[in-house]
Amino acid sequence: MRYNQLSESDLHVSEICLGTMTYGHQNTIEQAHQQLDYAVSQGVNFLDAAEMYPVPPRAETYGLTETYIGEWLKHQQRDKLIVATKIAGPGRYIKWLRDGGNAIDRNNVKQAVDDSLKRLQTDYIDLYQIHWPDRNVPLFGNKTFDPNLERETVPIAEQLSIFADLIKAGKIRYLGLSNETPWGIATFSNVAKQLGLPKVVSIQNAYNLLNRVFDWGLAEASYRENVGLLAYSPLAFGFLSGKYLHSKPENTRITLFEGFGQRYNKPNVSEAIAAYVEVAKKHNLTPAKLALAFVRSRWFVTSTIIGATTLEQLKENLESVDVVLNEDILAEVDAVHTRYQNPAP
């Protein structure tokens, strides 16, 4: 396992981060702890959660992911682990979350941080992320910005000042963004510089062989503002493993939860996946290892977030750290990408 410095922070995170959004729904607490133990034994020091996990969000399971992690974390050497979690933002109404109040304002942020600390059974959160922006932006597969959806939001300067106070209080160490845009990265960074407020150190966005939108404006913003990508969904909800090409396996997110995976029910998705599977077979790789190694190879990726519902999946995913794609394989990947460019953005 290799470790990368996260932007200008003093956090050195494993190149693989363990995602946990299945804990509390698809995974029991015992399975969650088994995964955590195994991942750490393989060199993973970076865990990612969110207050709204597990997914899909439901009132009866809200907060269970952090609770499961907390029951494990209290038995660990805390300073050896980097724990990240997120505050849910407005724009997706979750009525059981602080009575529907999820603006990134002082009261909501303070309560969200305190609640996460309690569930995680820790005194501090290493990386605290805004799950999605507190403003009108296209989210989760939507591609078009619509100015008619503008609404009242909390100014970015105010958001940063709230997090600055929490950093001073020792409750969080660093701030990150998620599901952000180039404008968001640049504005958060510039406001922080102008006002002497905490700089964001990371952005967590989707990135995979079917969705390389980050390569465009986001990559430039990431480079110029030194904000590293924590790539989520590197296997595109498992589609890039190839398991959905000819059947729909039982007990997967796609088959268990209605409406999940809609981003991947688009033209050219199946054709692109089949082509990437052929590239993997040609080079004696599993499709999952090819997909994960590709994401890891990108210069702007600081850590790749993997999730698994079984220990066997987790083991295969972690084995991808030993895969280095040579120029020939990368050229073949780019040829497929040219043919089926970003079918699932």
TAFENDA-V74747 format. One line per field, one symbol per residue. phi: phi as a letter, one per 30 degrees, with the letter a starting at -180 (. if undefined). psi: psi as a letter, one per 40 degrees, with the letter a starting at -180 (. if undefined). burial: b if it has 16 or more other C-alpha atoms within 10 Angstrom, else e. A space follows every 50 residues. Layout:
BEGIN
phi = ???
psi = ???
burial = ???
END
This chain:
BEGIN
phi = .cbbddhcdcdccddccddbdddjbdcddddddddddddddcjdbbbbba ddddcddbedceidedddddddddccdedcbcccbbcdcdjbdcddchhi cbddceddddddddddedddhbdacdbccdeaddadbdbhjdccdbddce adbdedededdddedddddidbcbcbcahcceededdeddddddcicddd cabcbdaadcbceeedddddddddchbddcdchdchiidddidcdcaced hcedddcdjdideccbeiddddeedddddddechcdeddddddddddddc ddacdcbbcbddddddddddddccdddddddddddddddbdhdbd
psi = hihihgbeiehhiiehhhieeehecdhidddddddddddddeehehhhai deiihihideeheddddddddddeeigdeeihhiaihiiidhhgdehffe gfigiddddddddddddddefieihdhhihdiigihihifehehhheeei ihihidddddddddddddeedidihiiifiidddddddddddddefihhi eihhihhadegfdddbddddddddefhihhhifeeffedeeeeedeigii fiddddhheieddefiieddddddddddddddffiiddddddddddehde hdihhiiieiddddddddeeeehhhidddddddddddddghgeg.
burial = eebeebbeeebbbbbbbbbbbbbbbbbbbebbbebbebbeeeebbbbbbb bbbbbebbeebbbbbbbbbbebbeeeeeeebbbbbbbbbbbeebeebeee bbbbbbebbbebbeebbebbbeebbbbbbbbbbbbbbebeeeeeeeeeee eeeeebbebbbbbbbbbeeebbbbbbbbbbbeebbbebbbbbeeeebbbb bbbbbbbbbbbbbbeeebbebbeebbbbbbbbbbbbbbbbbbeeeeeeee eebbeeeeeebebbeeebbbebbbbbbebbeeeebbbbbbbbbbbbeeeb bbbbbbbbbebeebeebbebbeeebeeebeeebeebbeebbbbbb
END
